[in-house]
Amino acid sequence: MDFSNLVQTVLIYALPVIFAITVHEAAHGYAARYFGDNTAYMMGRVTLNPIRHIDPIGTILMPLMLYFATSGAFLFGYAKPVPVNFGHLRNPKRHMIWVALAGPASNFVMAIGWALLLVALIAVGVNEPFFIQMARGGVLVNLVMWAFNLFPLPPLDGGRVLAGLLPRGRAQMVLARIEPYGFFIVMGLVLAGIVSRLWLQPLMSVGYGAIRLLLIPFTALLR
């Protein structure tokens, strides 16, 4: 593997990944506090300080190991989950949905922000490949986090949303029993290509399409 290419790739994606992870986790904490649970706030997790959210293994070691092991073909990582006591929410079943959606929603907003930055760079004539690639990387990273976290299986955010939408009873009990093994199930589906083919790619196509539509007024100014 070309070491210089590795360093360049790390530098291009480092800032987008740090922002994506930090804002995603903080958004969960902000939403939980808004709806009545101060657990994350009391533990110092309602913050944009990335150090409070980085997990040494999941955020740094695992992605680097996977990058080397697969020559950059597959990357996966995670941050420290924000602690939320759903029982403290004013309406646990309904507000659980909004707390779960806050993270992916923040990533979609950031994807739009990086896309606007890309348009702005082009508009002012910045041709430096590093900054152009970083802006494009910011869009990609955030759309991946947005789509992946919406996958409807606990412990992902989509699983929380599904639990909040399902009526109380057997279905929620099944989800609760799956959750301790959810990470391994999701990883198995990822390695088998099922998540990418049936979930990530279709949802990201929708995401890219939505962002292109939102950018039409701004790109029109460049013509």
C-alpha positions, -999 to +999 in steps of 0.1 A: +000+000+000+013+035-009+020+052+024+017+087+009-018+079-005-028+066+030-016+099+046-034+120+020-067+100+024-065+103+062-060+140+060-088+145+035-113+125+056-101+134+091-120+167+095-153+155+079-153+123+100-146+141+132-173+166+126-198+139+114-193+118+145-192+147+170-223+165+158-242+132+154-236+122+190-241+157+204-274+159+185-287+128+203-278+145+236-293+178+227-326+161+217-327+140+248-322+170+270-349+189+251-374+161+257-366+158+294-336+135+299-305+152+313-283+120+315-261+129+286-258+165+298-248+154+333-221+132+318-207+160+296-218+145+263-240+175+252-209+191+237-192+197+203-159+187+218-149+157+198-127+142+226-159+136+246-173+114+218-143+096+204-139+059+213-102+049+209-110+015+195-142+022+175-132+056+162-095+052+156-081+017+158-109-003+141-111+020+110-073+020+106-071-017+109-099-023+084-084+002+060-051-017+060-067-051+060-090-044+030-067-019+012-094+008+017-123-012+003-142-014+036-143+010+065-164+009+097-162+026+130-183+040+158-182+067+186-191+064+222-229+060+223-246+089+240-263+077+272-301+082+271-325+072+298-357+068+277-377+065+309-369+101+317-383+115+285-417+132+289-433+108+264-408+079+262-423+061+232-429+091+210-398+112+220-375+081+216-382+085+179-371+121+178-340+115+199-330+086+176-336+107+144-316+137+157-283+120+149-289+110+113-308+143+107-277+162+118-256+142+093-279+150+064-278+187+073-240+185+074-239+168+040-258+198+027-233+221+044-203+204+028-221+205-006-226+242-002-189+246+007-181+227-025-202+251-046-187+280-028-151+268-035-159+264-072-176+298-073-146+316-060-122+297-082-105+275-057-089+246-077-068+231-049-077+193-051-072+188-014-101+212-004-123+200-033-118+164-022-124+172+014-157+189+006-168+159-015-156+136+013-177+155+037-208+149+017-200+112+013-192+106+049-223+123+062-246+106+037-231+072+047-237+080+084-272+092+077-282+062+056-264+035+077-277+047+110-313+047+097-310+009+091-340-005+111-322-028+135-311-020+170-287-007+183-287+016+153-308+047+153-332+032+128-339+003+153-348+029+179-372+046+155-387+012+146-392+004+183-409+037+188-432+032+159-443-004+167-472-009+190-462-022+225-462-059+227-445-089+210-428-069+182-410-046+207-400-076+228-384-092+198-365-061+191-353-059+227-341-095+225-322-088+193-305-057+205-276-074+225-267-092+192-276-064+169-241-051+163-229-086+152-260-091+130-255-057+113-218-064+108-227-098+092-252-081+069-226-055+060-199-081+052-224-100+031-231-069+011-268-069+020-268-036+038-249-019+010-269-033-019-304-032-004-301-002+019-271+021+016-270+025-021-307+032-027-309+055+003-278+074-007-290+078-042-321+095-028-299+116-005-276+128-034-307+135-055-323+156-027-291+176-022-288+182-060-323+196-059-316+218-029-284+232-046-301+241-079-306+278-069-269+281-059-254+262-089-276+284-112-257+314-100-224+299-114-237+298-149 
